Amino acid sequence: MRNLSLATTTSLASAHGHLLKLHALYEVAAIGGLGSMQVDRSKLFEQLDRRLELLGVFTDDKQYLLGLRRACMQLSG
């Protein structure tokens, strides 16, 4: 807690939107790559679920990512 200052927490808060976009991009790329690579689907979705848990209390962000995940899976087959 000693390292958290107003400047640090403000910087993290301002980066949240960018981090969410990167998170979404990773999910699209990972799900989109399922058809071209030999990937264990269950391990991939375990990893994606762990990443989703890292969002903590940001339920709107979780719903956004789950909707994006659902759309990617429908489009990928």
Secondary structure, 3 states (H helix, E strand, C coil): CCCCCHHHHHHHHHHHHHHHHHHHHHHHHHHHCCCCCCCCHHHHHHHHHHHHHCCCCCHHHHHHHHHHHHHHHHHHC
